[in-house]
Amino acid sequence: MTMETSRRNLLLGVGALGVGAATLAVPGIAAATTGTGPAATRDADNPRFTIAVVPDTQYLFDGDRGDPAPLAASLKYIVDHSAADNTVFAAHLGDVVENAAAGELAAAGAVFREFDRRGMPYSVLAGNHDINSRTDDTRGPSPYLDVFGPARFQKMATFGGATSGGYNTFHTFRAAGREWLVFALDWRVSAGTVEWCKGVLAAHPRAAAILTTHDLAFADDAGAAHLSEHGQRLWDGLIRDHDQIFLTLNGHYWPSGRTVLANAAGHDVHVHVTNYQDRYYGGSAMIRLYHFDLARDTIDVETFSPWLREQKTRNALGRVDVELTDPVNRFNVPIDFGTRFAGFAPVPARPARPAAELLVPGTVAYWRFDAPGDRVEDRSGAGNHLTRVTLDGSAPDSLRFTAEHHPDAPAHGSVFLGGAKRPARGSYLRTADNAPLNTQTFAKGYTVEAFVRLPADARDNHAWMGVLSRMGDGGDAGRTGDDPAEPLATLNLSDGLALQWAVWPLNRQGIATNWGHEMVPDRWFHVAVVNNGRTTTMYVDGAKLLRNPSTPAVGLGTVGKPWLVGATTYDNVVEQGFYGWIGDVRIVDRALPVDRFMTA
């Protein structure tokens, strides 16, 4: 069935927006939880972290018909794996129990002592089965509040505050190096609580907010979610106009599902409903793990029952429900977090750095492209200036200076080169015939670095284009191995956009080659090639690559010819110009550690 009114009709309570609610004191943002164990030692700067979600558990606490074991297994699993998963928070979505009875709530509260005892930060909110469903959050005292009121959470460092009635709380924590906020809102919030939420957001203007409540959206049988009547009130009164709220989580309805809505700022709000009480054993206390990965701009979501997982022998129903792998219950949510949060928590751009800061000892050439002109100065002071060369038949704008740059580049500028081959087209830059760099052998080691960005169509007729190369070939240097027409040193991109550093070292008759992996177009990257006087290692964005030869390769062969930026040669002929952007290029006559690269 697809209509909300046909689903769980007997479970729907009558709620209305009510009068105002005041706030309790608001402590600062938590960097750690109280208690001991893995939950207290999570990594607040790791770009990967997890939020655990526990939906409706009401049938496990249903008078004399329940069983707390599945929930106990789920909570224990969450804490036991909190170090490995970097689990920073857990949220129950309401309907903890079936009949709002004091005994049921006390039994559920006893299970949650696993979190209390081991320092796992969490929230619980009231569903319609936990309280009188015909009242809003101004209802006053209740058995639910006795067990899961603010007093339960106040000792946690993540606890931010509560409404005066105690039915709504908020929680803050740091993860992935930034501030996050979780609302845990009652089954039916009053108008005053909506205003309270606005005040909390205003007090934490840079926090990315997740709103949890019991009733906000329901899903059709295809897994597409739609706002419920109460959810529409929350959307209109709070969510739509507050860009900080990027994710909502609710239970109450089945089946599970999700949708994406656009808020007033035109940004995505991900709306998820999750509930498994209709499945075997009241849902077997299934949990959802939201694995945030800000490095990959993704949330990976999985759904399973720890209680069923730990059973050595499962019955036929348990074998089906141990883990849900359909697209509704196992999926990923792509979010460009930087862009999505830029409206309220922009990450400040790294400022440009003066050239002098990049002149580490041993710098023999440093070129940056933030000052347009026919000559690019060598900022190292060694006199290895670059001048433009344009291939016959090439357009005047085949070399142009731009403001595009890698976010960690020292200079906020680059040069775009519009090269091609068959026939050779484009422009490049070269040192003078008498530049000191031309004759250096780097026998004691070297570090070569560059920032590069490839266009989306870089695979089209641009195979083996060169970022940087040294003129002269193996034959000129008296080498007899491999192909003597290959240049003495070149940093290329293959037909598959894999990086290649190929050189004729001083101690070998053949070519020594380092290989990288396929590079992604339309994305800046930093490449560094480091030789310690014996072996050579290639890095991309500070990460050591795999295919680095162990055979010694000492220095670089030379016949005193120029270096080229944006081109390479074969048999001393430039066969094509580079196609793409090149940022700062630096050459140092010794091996540098990663923390001294230009990105540092």
C-alpha positions as CSV (number, residue, x, y, z in Angstrom):
1,M,0.0,0.0,0.0
2,T,1.2,3.5,-0.8
3,M,-0.8,5.9,1.3
4,E,0.1,6.9,4.8
5,T,-3.5,6.7,6.0
6,S,-3.6,3.0,5.2
7,R,-0.5,2.1,7.2
8,R,-0.5,1.5,11.0
9,N,-3.8,3.4,11.4
10,L,-4.4,1.9,14.8
11,L,-1.0,3.2,15.9
12,L,-1.4,6.8,14.9
13,G,-2.0,9.2,17.7
14,V,-3.6,12.6,17.5
15,G,-1.0,15.4,18.0
16,A,-1.1,19.2,17.7
17,L,1.3,22.0,17.9
18,G,1.2,23.4,21.4
19,V,2.6,26.1,23.6
20,G,6.2,27.2,24.1
21,A,9.0,25.3,25.7
22,A,12.1,26.7,27.5
23,T,15.7,25.4,27.3
24,L,18.1,24.1,29.9
25,A,21.7,25.1,30.1
26,V,23.7,24.4,27.0
27,P,27.2,23.0,27.6
28,G,30.0,23.2,25.0
29,I,30.8,20.8,22.2
30,A,32.0,17.4,23.3
31,A,35.4,16.1,22.3
32,A,35.0,12.9,24.3
33,T,32.4,11.0,26.3
34,T,32.3,10.1,29.9
35,G,33.1,6.6,30.9
36,T,35.9,4.3,29.7
37,G,36.4,1.8,26.9
38,P,36.5,2.2,23.2
39,A,33.7,4.7,23.0
40,A,35.7,7.2,25.0
41,T,38.8,6.9,22.7
42,R,37.2,7.6,19.3
43,D,39.2,9.7,16.8
44,A,37.5,13.1,16.4
45,D,39.7,14.0,13.4
46,N,39.4,10.8,11.4
47,P,37.3,11.6,8.2
48,R,35.6,8.2,8.7
49,F,33.1,7.9,11.5
50,T,29.9,6.0,12.3
51,I,26.5,6.9,13.7
52,A,24.4,3.9,14.9
53,V,20.7,4.0,14.5
54,V,18.2,1.8,16.5
55,P,14.6,2.0,15.3
56,D,11.4,0.8,16.9
57,T,12.0,-1.9,19.5
58,Q,8.5,-1.9,21.1
59,Y,7.6,-5.6,20.6
60,L,10.7,-6.6,22.6
61,F,9.1,-4.8,25.6
62,D,5.5,-5.7,25.4
63,G,4.2,-6.7,28.8
64,D,4.9,-10.4,29.4
65,R,5.4,-11.0,25.7
66,G,8.8,-9.4,25.0
67,D,12.5,-10.4,25.0
68,P,15.2,-7.8,25.8
69,A,18.0,-10.1,24.4
70,P,18.0,-8.7,20.8
71,L,18.4,-5.1,22.0
72,A,21.0,-6.1,24.5
73,A,23.0,-7.8,21.7
74,S,22.6,-4.7,19.4
75,L,23.8,-2.2,22.0
76,K,26.7,-4.5,23.0
77,Y,27.7,-4.8,19.3
78,I,27.7,-1.0,18.9
79,V,30.0,-0.5,21.8
80,D,32.2,-3.5,21.1
81,H,32.8,-2.2,17.5
82,S,32.9,1.5,18.3
83,A,36.7,1.7,18.1
84,A,36.9,-0.2,14.8
85,D,34.0,1.8,13.3
86,N,34.9,5.1,15.1
87,T,31.3,5.2,16.3
88,V,30.7,8.6,17.7
89,F,27.0,8.5,18.5
90,A,23.9,6.2,18.6
91,A,20.3,7.3,18.2
92,H,17.1,5.4,19.1
93,L,14.2,6.6,17.0
94,G,11.4,6.0,19.5
95,D,8.8,3.4,20.3
96,V,11.2,1.9,22.8
97,V,8.3,-0.1,24.3
98,E,4.8,-1.1,23.3
99,N,2.5,0.1,26.0
100,A,4.2,3.1,27.7
101,A,4.1,1.0,30.9
102,A,6.5,1.8,33.7
103,G,7.7,-1.8,33.9
104,E,8.4,-2.0,30.2
105,L,10.3,1.3,30.3
106,A,12.3,0.2,33.3
107,A,13.3,-3.0,31.5
108,A,14.4,-1.1,28.4
109,G,16.3,1.3,30.6
110,A,18.2,-1.5,32.2
111,V,19.3,-2.7,28.7
112,F,20.6,0.8,27.9
113,R,22.9,0.7,30.9
114,E,25.3,-1.1,28.5
115,F,25.8,2.3,26.9
116,D,25.9,4.2,30.2
117,R,28.4,1.8,31.7
118,R,30.8,1.9,28.8
119,G,30.6,5.6,27.9
120,M,28.7,5.3,24.5
121,P,27.1,8.7,23.7
122,Y,23.5,8.2,22.6
123,S,20.0,9.7,22.5
124,V,16.5,8.3,23.0
125,L,13.2,10.0,22.0
126,A,9.6,9.3,22.7
127,G,7.5,7.5,20.1
128,N,3.7,7.3,20.3
129,H,3.9,3.9,22.2
130,D,6.2,5.4,24.9
131,I,3.8,8.1,26.1
132,N,0.2,9.2,25.7
133,S,0.1,9.6,21.9
134,R,-2.7,12.2,22.1
135,T,-0.5,14.7,23.8
136,D,2.4,16.8,22.6
137,D,5.7,17.4,24.4
138,T,4.1,19.7,27.0
139,R,2.3,16.6,28.5
140,G,4.2,16.7,31.8
141,P,5.6,13.8,33.9
142,S,5.4,10.3,32.6
143,P,7.1,6.9,33.2
144,Y,9.0,7.5,29.9
145,L,10.5,10.7,31.4
146,D,11.4,8.9,34.6
147,V,13.7,6.5,32.6
148,F,14.8,8.4,29.5
149,G,14.5,12.0,30.6
150,P,17.4,14.5,30.5
151,A,18.8,13.3,33.8
152,R,19.9,10.1,32.0
153,F,22.0,12.0,29.5
154,Q,23.3,15.0,31.4
155,K,26.5,13.3,32.5
156,M,27.5,12.7,28.9
157,A,29.9,15.2,27.4
158,T,27.8,15.1,24.2
159,F,24.6,16.3,26.0
160,G,23.8,19.8,24.8
161,G,20.5,20.6,26.5
162,A,16.8,19.9,26.7
163,T,13.4,21.6,26.5
164,S,12.0,22.4,29.9
165,G,9.5,19.6,29.7
166,G,12.4,17.1,29.1
167,Y,11.0,15.4,26.0
168,N,13.4,17.0,23.5
169,T,17.2,17.0,23.7
170,F,20.1,17.9,21.5
171,H,23.6,16.5,21.4
172,T,26.9,17.8,20.0
173,F,30.1,16.1,19.1
174,R,33.2,16.5,17.0
175,A,33.9,14.1,14.2
176,A,36.0,14.4,11.0
177,G,37.4,17.6,12.5
178,R,34.1,19.5,12.5
179,E,31.1,20.1,14.8
180,W,27.9,17.9,14.4
181,L,24.6,18.3,16.2
182,V,21.8,15.7,16.7
183,F,18.3,16.6,17.6
184,A,16.2,14.0,19.4
185,L,12.6,15.3,19.2
186,D,9.4,14.0,20.7
187,W,6.6,12.2,18.8
188,R,4.7,15.5,18.7
189,V,6.7,18.7,19.2
190,S,5.0,21.9,20.3
191,A,5.4,25.2,18.6
192,G,7.7,26.2,21.5
193,T,10.0,23.3,20.7
194,V,10.3,24.4,17.1
195,E,11.5,27.8,18.3
196,W,13.8,26.1,20.8
197,C,15.4,24.1,17.9
198,K,15.9,27.4,16.0
199,G,17.7,28.8,19.0
200,V,19.9,25.8,19.3
201,L,20.9,26.1,15.6
202,A,21.6,29.8,16.1
203,A,23.8,29.0,19.1
204,H,25.7,26.4,17.0
205,P,25.8,28.2,13.6
206,R,28.6,26.0,12.1
207,A,27.2,22.6,13.2
208,A,25.9,20.2,10.6
209,A,22.6,18.9,12.1
210,I,20.8,15.6,12.0
211,L,17.2,15.6,13.1
212,T,15.9,12.4,14.7
213,T,12.2,12.0,15.6
214,H,9.7,9.2,15.5
215,D,7.2,10.5,12.8
216,L,8.4,12.5,9.9
217,A,8.2,10.5,6.7
218,F,6.6,7.2,5.5
219,A,7.6,5.1,2.5
220,D,5.7,3.4,-0.3
221,D,6.3,-0.2,-1.3
222,A,9.0,0.9,-3.8
223,G,11.0,2.6,-1.0
224,A,10.2,6.2,-1.9
225,A,9.6,8.3,1.2
226,H,7.0,11.0,1.6
227,L,6.5,13.5,4.4
228,S,3.7,12.6,6.9
229,E,1.3,15.2,8.1
230,H,3.4,15.9,11.2
231,G,6.6,15.7,9.0
232,Q,5.2,18.4,6.8
233,R,4.7,20.6,9.8
234,L,8.3,20.1,10.8
235,W,9.5,20.7,7.3
236,D,7.5,23.9,6.9
237,G,8.3,25.2,10.4
238,L,11.9,24.2,10.8
239,I,13.8,22.0,8.4
240,R,13.1,23.8,5.1
241,D,14.5,27.2,6.2
242,H,17.5,25.9,8.3
243,D,20.2,24.8,6.0
244,Q,22.2,23.1,8.8
245,I,19.7,20.2,8.8
246,F,21.0,17.9,6.1
247,L,19.7,14.5,7.3
248,T,16.5,13.4,9.0
249,L,16.0,9.9,10.5
250,N,12.7,8.5,11.8
251,G,11.0,5.3,12.5
252,H,7.2,4.6,13.1
253,Y,6.3,3.6,9.6
254,W,7.2,0.5,7.6
255,P,8.5,-0.3,5.0
256,S,11.7,1.6,5.2
257,G,12.6,4.1,2.5
258,R,14.2,7.5,1.7
259,T,14.0,10.6,-0.4
260,V,15.8,13.8,-1.0
261,L,14.1,17.2,-0.7
262,A,15.4,20.6,-1.6
263,N,15.4,23.2,1.2
264,A,15.0,26.9,0.9
265,A,18.6,27.3,0.0
266,G,18.3,24.8,-2.8
267,H,20.4,22.2,-0.9
268,D,19.6,18.5,-0.4
269,V,18.0,17.3,2.7
270,H,18.1,13.5,3.0
271,V,15.0,12.1,4.5
272,H,15.2,8.5,5.8
273,V,12.6,6.2,7.5
274,T,13.7,3.0,9.0
275,N,11.6,0.5,11.0
276,Y,11.6,-3.4,11.1
277,Q,9.1,-4.2,13.8
278,D,6.9,-5.9,11.2
279,R,9.7,-8.5,10.6
280,Y,10.7,-11.6,12.4
281,Y,11.0,-11.3,16.2
282,G,9.8,-7.8,16.2
283,G,12.7,-6.7,13.9
284,S,15.3,-8.6,15.9
285,A,16.6,-5.2,17.1
286,M,18.1,-4.5,13.7
287,I,20.4,-1.5,13.6
288,R,21.5,0.8,10.9
289,L,25.0,1.9,10.7
290,Y,25.7,5.2,8.9
291,H,29.3,5.1,8.0
292,F,30.3,8.7,7.1
293,D,33.4,9.1,5.0
294,L,34.2,12.8,4.3
295,A,37.3,11.8,2.3
296,R,35.1,10.0,-0.2
297,D,32.1,12.4,0.2
298,T,29.9,9.4,0.9
299,I,27.7,7.8,3.7
300,D,27.7,4.0,3.4
301,V,24.6,2.5,5.1
302,E,24.1,-1.1,6.2
303,T,21.3,-2.8,8.1
304,F,21.6,-6.0,10.1
305,S,20.7,-7.7,13.4
306,P,23.7,-8.3,15.7
307,W,21.5,-10.7,17.7
308,L,21.0,-12.9,14.7
309,R,24.6,-12.6,13.6
310,E,25.9,-14.0,16.8
311,Q,23.7,-17.1,16.6
312,K,25.7,-20.1,15.6
313,T,22.5,-21.9,14.2
314,R,19.8,-19.7,12.7
315,N,16.3,-20.8,11.9
316,A,14.7,-20.2,8.5
317,L,13.4,-16.7,9.4
318,G,16.6,-15.7,11.1
319,R,18.6,-16.7,8.0
320,V,16.5,-14.2,6.0
321,D,16.7,-11.3,8.4
322,V,20.3,-11.5,9.7
323,E,21.2,-8.8,7.2
324,L,19.2,-6.8,4.7
325,T,21.1,-6.2,1.5
326,D,18.3,-4.8,-0.8
327,P,18.8,-1.3,-2.2
328,V,16.4,0.1,0.4
329,N,18.4,-1.1,3.3
330,R,22.0,-1.2,2.1
331,F,23.0,1.8,0.1
332,N,25.3,4.8,-0.1
333,V,24.5,8.5,0.0
334,P,26.8,10.7,-2.1
335,I,27.3,14.1,-0.5
336,D,29.8,16.7,-1.3
337,F,30.1,17.7,2.3
338,G,32.3,20.7,1.6
339,T,29.8,22.2,-0.8
340,R,26.7,21.1,1.1
341,F,27.9,22.7,4.3
342,A,29.5,25.8,2.7
343,G,26.5,28.0,3.4
344,F,26.9,27.8,7.2
345,A,30.4,26.3,7.8
346,P,32.6,27.2,4.8
347,V,36.1,25.7,4.9
348,P,38.4,28.7,4.5
349,A,40.6,28.5,1.4
350,R,44.2,28.1,2.2
351,P,45.9,31.4,1.5
352,A,48.7,31.7,-1.1
353,R,52.2,31.4,0.4
354,P,55.2,33.5,-0.6
355,A,57.8,31.8,-2.7
356,A,60.4,32.2,0.0
357,E,58.6,29.7,2.2
358,L,59.0,27.0,-0.5
359,L,62.8,27.5,-0.9
360,V,63.9,24.5,1.3
361,P,67.6,23.8,1.3
362,G,68.7,22.3,-2.0
363,T,66.0,24.0,-4.1
364,V,67.5,24.4,-7.6
365,A,64.3,25.4,-9.5
366,Y,60.9,26.7,-8.4
367,W,58.4,27.9,-11.0
368,R,54.9,29.2,-10.2
369,F,52.4,30.5,-12.6
370,D,50.6,33.3,-10.8
371,A,52.2,36.2,-12.8
372,P,51.4,36.1,-16.5
373,G,54.1,36.9,-19.0
374,D,56.4,35.5,-21.7
375,R,58.9,34.5,-19.1
376,V,58.4,32.5,-15.9
377,E,60.9,33.5,-13.2
378,D,62.8,30.8,-11.3
379,R,61.9,31.7,-7.8
380,S,64.8,29.7,-6.4
381,G,67.3,32.4,-7.4
382,A,69.3,29.9,-9.4
383,G,68.5,31.5,-12.7
384,N,66.6,28.6,-14.4
385,H,63.9,30.9,-15.9
386,L,61.4,29.5,-18.4
387,T,60.4,31.0,-21.8
388,R,57.5,30.1,-24.0
389,V,57.8,28.0,-27.1
390,T,54.8,27.6,-29.4
391,L,54.6,24.7,-31.9
392,D,53.9,25.6,-35.5
393,G,50.2,25.9,-36.4
394,S,49.2,26.3,-32.7
395,A,46.6,28.9,-31.5
396,P,47.9,31.9,-29.6
397,D,45.8,30.8,-26.5
398,S,47.4,27.3,-26.5
399,L,49.2,28.6,-23.3
400,R,47.3,30.8,-20.9
401,F,47.6,31.7,-17.3
402,T,44.6,31.0,-15.0
403,A,43.6,31.4,-11.4
404,E,42.8,27.6,-11.2
405,H,44.9,25.9,-8.5
406,H,45.2,22.9,-6.2
407,P,43.7,23.8,-2.8
408,D,47.1,23.2,-1.2
409,A,49.2,24.9,-3.9
410,P,51.5,27.7,-2.7
411,A,50.6,29.9,-5.6
412,H,47.0,30.6,-6.6
413,G,47.6,30.2,-10.3
414,S,48.4,27.8,-13.0
415,V,49.2,27.6,-16.7
416,F,46.7,25.9,-19.0
417,L,48.3,24.2,-22.0
418,G,46.2,23.2,-25.0
419,G,48.4,20.7,-26.6
420,A,47.7,17.9,-29.0
421,K,49.5,15.4,-31.4
422,R,49.3,14.2,-35.0
423,P,50.1,16.9,-35.8
424,A,52.0,18.3,-32.8
425,R,50.3,21.3,-31.4
426,G,50.4,23.5,-28.3
427,S,52.9,25.5,-26.3
428,Y,55.4,24.7,-23.6
429,L,58.0,26.3,-21.4
430,R,61.7,25.6,-21.5
431,T,64.9,26.6,-19.7
432,A,67.6,28.6,-21.5
433,D,70.4,26.7,-23.3
434,N,72.8,27.8,-20.6
435,A,70.6,27.3,-17.5
436,P,72.5,25.8,-14.6
437,L,69.8,23.1,-14.1
438,N,70.6,21.6,-17.5
439,T,73.9,20.1,-16.4
440,Q,73.0,18.9,-12.9
441,T,73.2,15.2,-12.4
442,F,71.5,14.8,-8.9
443,A,73.9,12.0,-8.0
444,K,73.0,12.4,-4.3
445,G,69.2,12.4,-4.8
446,Y,66.4,14.6,-5.9
447,T,62.8,15.6,-5.4
448,V,60.6,16.6,-8.4
449,E,57.1,18.0,-7.6
450,A,54.2,19.3,-9.7
451,F,50.6,20.1,-9.3
452,V,48.5,18.8,-12.2
453,R,44.9,18.8,-13.4
454,L,43.6,16.9,-16.4
455,P,40.6,17.9,-18.5
456,A,37.6,15.6,-18.8
457,D,38.6,14.6,-22.4
458,A,42.3,14.0,-21.6
459,R,42.2,10.5,-23.0
460,D,41.4,11.8,-26.5
461,N,44.6,11.8,-28.5
462,H,46.9,12.8,-25.6
463,A,48.6,9.6,-24.7
464,W,52.2,10.0,-23.4
465,M,52.0,13.7,-23.0
466,G,54.7,15.1,-20.7
467,V,54.3,17.2,-17.6
468,L,58.1,17.8,-17.2
469,S,61.1,16.4,-19.1
470,R,64.8,16.8,-19.7
471,M,65.9,17.2,-23.4
472,G,68.5,14.9,-24.8
473,D,68.0,11.1,-25.2
474,G,69.6,7.9,-24.2
475,G,71.7,7.8,-27.4
476,D,73.0,11.2,-26.8
477,A,74.2,10.1,-23.4
478,G,75.9,7.0,-24.7
479,R,73.3,4.5,-23.4
480,T,72.8,1.4,-25.4
481,G,69.9,-0.4,-23.5
482,D,66.1,-0.1,-24.2
483,D,65.2,2.6,-26.7
484,P,68.0,5.2,-27.0
485,A,65.5,7.7,-28.6
486,E,63.7,8.1,-25.3
487,P,64.3,11.3,-23.4
488,L,66.8,11.4,-20.5
489,A,64.0,12.2,-17.9
490,T,60.3,12.5,-18.3
491,L,57.2,12.7,-16.2
492,N,54.4,11.5,-18.5
493,L,50.8,10.3,-18.5
494,S,50.1,7.1,-20.4
495,D,47.3,6.3,-22.7
496,G,45.4,5.2,-19.6
497,L,46.3,8.4,-17.7
498,A,48.7,6.6,-15.5
499,L,51.7,8.5,-14.3
500,Q,55.1,7.4,-15.5
501,W,58.6,8.7,-14.4
502,A,61.2,7.3,-16.8
503,V,64.8,8.2,-16.6
504,W,68.3,7.2,-17.8
505,P,70.2,7.1,-14.5
506,L,73.9,7.6,-14.2
507,N,74.6,4.0,-13.2
508,R,72.6,2.0,-15.8
509,Q,72.6,1.5,-19.5
510,G,68.8,1.1,-19.5
511,I,65.7,3.1,-18.4
512,A,64.5,3.1,-14.8
513,T,60.7,3.5,-14.6
514,N,58.2,4.3,-11.8
515,W,54.6,3.7,-12.6
516,G,51.5,5.3,-11.0
517,H,47.8,4.5,-11.3
518,E,45.1,6.0,-13.5
519,M,44.5,9.6,-12.6
520,V,41.0,11.1,-12.4
521,P,40.3,13.9,-14.8
522,D,38.9,17.3,-13.6
523,R,40.6,16.9,-10.2
524,W,43.8,18.5,-9.1
525,F,46.5,16.2,-7.8
526,H,50.1,16.6,-6.5
527,V,52.8,14.3,-7.8
528,A,56.3,14.0,-6.3
529,V,59.2,11.8,-7.4
530,V,61.8,11.3,-4.7
531,N,65.3,9.7,-5.2
532,N,67.4,9.1,-2.1
533,G,70.6,8.6,-4.0
534,R,69.8,5.0,-4.7
535,T,66.1,4.2,-5.3
536,T,63.2,6.3,-6.5
537,T,59.7,6.5,-5.1
538,M,56.6,8.2,-6.6
539,Y,53.9,9.8,-4.5
540,V,50.5,11.2,-5.4
541,D,48.8,13.5,-2.9
542,G,51.4,12.4,-0.3
543,A,50.6,8.7,-0.7
544,K,53.4,6.3,-1.6
545,L,52.5,4.4,-4.8
546,L,53.1,0.7,-5.5
547,R,55.2,0.3,-8.6
548,N,58.5,1.8,-7.5
549,P,61.6,-0.2,-8.6
550,S,64.0,-1.6,-6.0
551,T,67.0,-1.7,-8.5
552,P,69.3,1.2,-7.8
553,A,69.0,4.2,-10.1
554,V,71.5,6.9,-9.2
555,G,71.0,10.5,-10.4
556,L,69.9,11.6,-13.9
557,G,71.8,11.4,-17.1
558,T,72.4,14.7,-18.9
559,V,73.9,16.2,-22.0
560,G,73.4,19.8,-21.0
561,K,70.2,20.4,-22.8
562,P,67.1,22.3,-21.5
563,W,64.3,21.2,-19.3
564,L,60.7,21.4,-20.6
565,V,57.5,22.1,-18.7
566,G,54.5,20.9,-20.6
567,A,56.2,18.7,-23.2
568,T,58.3,15.7,-23.7
569,T,60.4,14.5,-26.6
570,Y,61.2,11.4,-28.7
571,D,64.4,11.4,-30.6
572,N,64.8,15.0,-29.5
573,V,61.6,16.1,-31.2
574,V,58.6,17.5,-29.3
575,E,55.7,15.3,-30.6
576,Q,52.9,17.0,-28.7
577,G,52.2,19.7,-26.1
578,F,50.7,18.9,-22.7
579,Y,46.9,19.1,-22.4
580,G,45.7,20.4,-19.1
581,W,46.7,22.6,-16.1
582,I,50.1,22.7,-14.4
583,G,50.6,24.5,-11.1
584,D,53.8,25.0,-9.1
585,V,56.8,22.9,-10.1
586,R,59.8,22.5,-7.8
587,I,63.0,20.6,-8.1
588,V,65.3,20.0,-5.1
589,D,68.7,18.3,-5.2
590,R,68.0,16.0,-2.3
591,A,65.3,13.6,-1.1
592,L,62.5,15.4,0.8
593,P,60.2,13.7,3.3
594,V,56.5,13.9,2.7
595,D,56.0,16.6,5.3
596,R,58.3,18.9,3.3
597,F,56.4,18.6,0.0
598,M,54.8,21.7,-1.4
599,T,51.4,20.5,0.0
600,A,52.6,20.7,3.6
